[in-house]
Amino acid sequence: MPLKINAAFTERVLENFIREEVAKSGFRKALVGLSGGLDSTVCAFLAARALGAGNVLCLIMPYRDSFPDEIRDAQCLGRILGIRTRTIDIGAQVDAYFAAHPTRSRVLRGNKMARERMSILYDFSAREKALVLGTSNKTELLIGYGTVYGDLACGINPMGDLYKTQVRQLAGHLGVPGFILKKTPTAGLWLGQTDEQEIGLPYPEIDEILEAVVEQRKSSAALADAAFRRETVDRVLRMIRKSEFKRRLPPVAKLSTRSVGHDFLYPYDWGK
């Protein structure tokens, strides 16, 4: 299998990362938006093992009665892990907005749903004094497959340095149930939507190209010589370039000698 990881080592690193970063941020608990899909499931498994099941709350946030199987699977995972879950229907607030501002665009509606879910997660972050954990994997971050201030928002992201194919490997090691492992990846934006269909490429192929570009720093010409189709390579590179704005903090116009983001880069414990 390409992009092979040492799953046991990866588990230890990510569990330590969650424990340390949650504590450094002044929290004892973590919050995960649980969709019933692979990435959020793996994140919930890691959080429960890192912090203890009693210190993890997962929010399941369906749009009305769409994707009932995903809701049921997410609730089942909560019982398997022994963690708290709450199911909150986002239908009323989403429908109220689009009643006033109609659109036929499924993308606009999907982005709104993602941002409504994140607003709820941060509300519960304040209520529960729990840090929001991100569930976006490295593949999604690199090609920009995510909603700014929606599913891309988080306090920390344990998943962000694992390609999608590596998340699947880790899931098998963690004992994620087969009914999750066998699922076709979907963001749950509309009925029939799948990640690979929307992106236009299968995850294994995307990951091999990304690994060659990012980790090995190969040129597009070298990738074409390595039996990748040139148009596919160019398409992936375009996605990386076009989504750069999603991977950085908003640039600050520099006016002083110590501008945030330019010069004032001390870590949070600099004064100790």
C-alpha positions in Angstrom: 0.0 0.0 0.0 1.4 3.5 -0.8 2.1 6.0 1.9 2.5 3.3 4.5 2.6 4.5 8.1 3.7 2.9 11.4 0.2 2.9 12.9 1.1 2.1 16.5 3.7 4.9 16.5 1.3 7.3 14.8 -1.4 6.5 17.5 1.1 7.3 20.3 2.2 10.6 18.7 -1.3 11.8 18.1 -2.7 10.8 21.5 0.2 12.7 23.2 -0.4 15.7 20.9 -4.0 15.8 21.9 -3.2 15.5 25.6 -0.4 18.1 25.6 -2.1 20.7 23.3 -5.5 20.5 25.1 -3.7 21.1 28.4 -1.5 23.9 27.1 -4.6 25.6 25.8 -6.1 25.6 29.4 -8.7 22.8 28.8 -9.3 19.4 30.1 -12.0 18.3 27.6 -12.3 18.0 23.9 -15.2 18.5 21.4 -15.6 16.7 18.1 -18.1 17.2 15.3 -19.0 13.5 14.6 -20.4 12.9 11.2 -20.3 9.1 11.1 -17.5 9.3 8.5 -14.0 8.0 8.7 -12.0 11.1 9.7 -14.2 12.3 12.6 -14.5 8.7 13.8 -10.7 8.3 14.0 -10.4 11.7 15.7 -13.0 10.6 18.3 -11.2 7.4 18.9 -7.9 9.2 19.5 -9.5 11.8 21.8 -11.2 9.2 23.9 -8.0 7.3 24.4 -5.9 10.5 25.0 -8.2 12.2 27.4 -10.6 9.5 28.7 -14.1 8.9 27.3 -15.7 11.1 30.0 -13.7 14.2 28.8 -14.9 14.0 25.1 -18.2 15.3 23.8 -19.2 14.6 20.2 -21.9 16.7 18.5 -23.9 15.1 15.7 -25.5 17.8 13.6 -27.7 16.6 10.8 -29.7 18.8 8.4 -33.3 17.6 9.2 -33.8 14.0 8.3 -31.1 13.8 5.6 -28.5 11.0 5.9 -30.3 9.0 8.7 -27.7 6.2 8.3 -24.9 8.6 9.2 -26.7 9.8 12.3 -27.3 6.3 13.4 -23.7 5.3 12.8 -22.4 8.3 14.7 -24.7 7.6 17.7 -23.5 4.0 17.6 -19.9 5.1 17.7 -20.7 7.2 20.8 -22.0 4.1 22.6 -19.0 2.0 21.4 -16.5 4.6 22.8 -18.5 5.4 25.9 -18.4 9.1 25.1 -21.1 11.7 25.4 -23.0 12.6 22.2 -25.6 15.2 21.5 -27.7 15.3 18.3 -28.6 18.9 17.2 -30.7 19.5 14.0 -29.4 22.5 12.1 -32.4 22.5 9.8 -34.3 25.4 11.3 -31.5 27.9 11.3 -30.3 26.9 7.8 -33.8 27.1 6.4 -34.5 30.5 8.0 -31.4 31.9 6.4 -32.2 30.6 2.9 -35.8 31.7 3.2 -34.5 35.2 3.4 -31.6 34.7 0.9 -32.7 32.0 -1.6 -30.2 30.1 -3.7 -30.2 27.1 -6.0 -26.5 26.4 -5.4 -25.8 23.2 -3.5 -22.3 24.4 -2.8 -23.6 27.6 -1.1 -26.0 25.6 0.9 -23.3 23.1 1.9 -20.9 25.8 3.0 -23.6 27.4 5.1 -24.3 24.1 6.8 -20.6 23.6 7.5 -20.4 27.0 9.1 -23.6 26.5 11.1 -22.1 23.3 12.5 -18.9 25.1 13.5 -20.8 27.9 15.2 -22.6 25.3 17.3 -19.3 23.5 18.1 -17.8 26.8 19.3 -20.9 27.6 21.3 -20.5 24.2 23.1 -16.8 24.8 23.4 -17.7 27.8 25.7 -20.5 25.9 27.5 -18.4 22.8 28.1 -15.0 24.5 28.4 -13.7 22.0 25.8 -11.3 22.5 22.9 -12.6 21.9 19.4 -10.6 19.2 17.6 -10.3 19.5 13.8 -10.9 16.5 11.6 -9.6 17.7 8.2 -6.9 15.4 6.8 -3.8 16.4 4.9 -5.3 15.6 1.5 -8.2 17.9 2.1 -6.0 20.7 3.5 -3.6 20.6 0.5 -6.3 20.6 -2.2 -8.6 23.0 -0.4 -11.4 20.6 0.1 -13.0 22.3 3.0 -15.0 25.3 4.1 -13.2 28.3 5.6 -14.6 28.9 9.1 -16.6 25.7 8.6 -15.0 22.3 8.9 -11.6 23.8 8.5 -12.0 25.8 11.8 -10.6 24.2 15.0 -8.5 24.7 18.1 -6.0 22.0 17.2 -6.0 19.4 14.4 -4.6 15.9 15.1 -5.5 14.7 11.6 -3.9 17.4 9.4 -0.6 15.5 8.7 -2.2 12.3 7.6 -3.3 11.7 4.0 -6.7 10.2 3.5 -5.2 6.8 2.7 -3.1 7.0 5.9 -6.2 7.8 8.0 -7.7 4.6 6.7 -4.6 2.6 7.8 -4.8 4.2 11.3 -8.5 3.5 11.5 -7.8 -0.2 11.0 -5.2 -0.2 13.7 -7.5 1.6 16.1 -10.3 -1.0 15.6 -12.7 1.4 13.9 -15.8 -0.7 13.1 -16.1 -2.2 9.6 -19.4 -0.3 8.9 -17.3 2.9 9.0 -14.3 1.6 7.1 -16.4 0.4 4.2 -18.1 3.7 3.6 -17.7 5.8 0.5 -16.2 9.1 1.7 -18.7 11.9 1.7 -19.0 15.4 3.2 -22.8 14.9 3.6 -23.5 18.1 1.7 -26.4 16.7 -0.3 -28.0 13.4 -1.1 -25.8 11.3 -3.4 -22.7 13.5 -2.9 -19.3 11.8 -2.6 -15.9 13.3 -2.0 -14.2 11.6 -4.9 -17.0 12.4 -7.3 -16.9 16.1 -6.3 -13.1 16.3 -6.4 -13.0 14.3 -9.7 -10.2 12.0 -8.6 -9.9 8.9 -6.4 -8.1 9.5 -3.0 -5.3 7.0 -3.6 -4.3 8.7 -6.8 -4.5 12.2 -5.3 -2.4 11.0 -2.3 0.3 9.5 -4.4 0.7 12.8 -6.4 0.6 14.9 -3.2 3.2 12.8 -1.5 5.5 13.1 -4.5 5.0 16.8 -4.7 5.0 17.7 -1.0 7.2 15.1 0.6 9.6 14.3 -2.3 9.4 17.8 -3.9 9.2 16.3 -7.4 8.4 18.5 -10.3 5.4 18.1 -12.5 7.7 16.9 -15.3 9.2 14.2 -13.1 5.7 13.0 -12.1 4.6 12.8 -15.7 7.7 10.6 -16.3 6.6 8.4 -13.4 3.5 7.3 -15.3 1.1 9.9 -13.9 -1.1 11.6 -16.5 0.2 15.1 -17.0 -3.3 16.6 -16.9 -4.0 14.9 -13.6 -0.8 16.2 -12.1 -1.6 19.7 -13.3 -5.1 19.5 -11.9 -3.8 18.6 -8.5 -1.2 21.3 -8.5 -3.9 23.9 -9.5 -6.0 22.8 -6.5 -3.0 23.3 -4.2 -2.2 26.8 -5.6 -5.8 28.0 -5.7 -6.5 27.0 -2.0 -3.4 28.5 -0.5 -5.5 31.2 1.2 -7.3 28.5 3.2 -4.1 27.3 4.8 -2.9 30.5 6.3 -4.0 33.1 8.8 -5.4 36.3 7.1 -2.4 38.5 6.3 -2.0 41.6 8.4 -0.9 44.9 6.8 2.4 45.8 8.4 2.6 49.3 10.0 4.6 48.9 13.2 7.9 47.2 14.2 6.1 44.3 15.9 3.2 43.2 13.8 1.2 40.1 14.7 2.0 37.3 12.3 5.2 39.0 11.0 7.4 39.7 14.0 5.4 38.9 17.1 5.7 35.1 16.9 6.5 34.1 20.5 4.8 30.9 21.6 2.1 31.2 24.2 4.4 30.3 27.1 7.1 32.9 26.1 6.8 34.7 29.4 7.5 31.8 31.7 
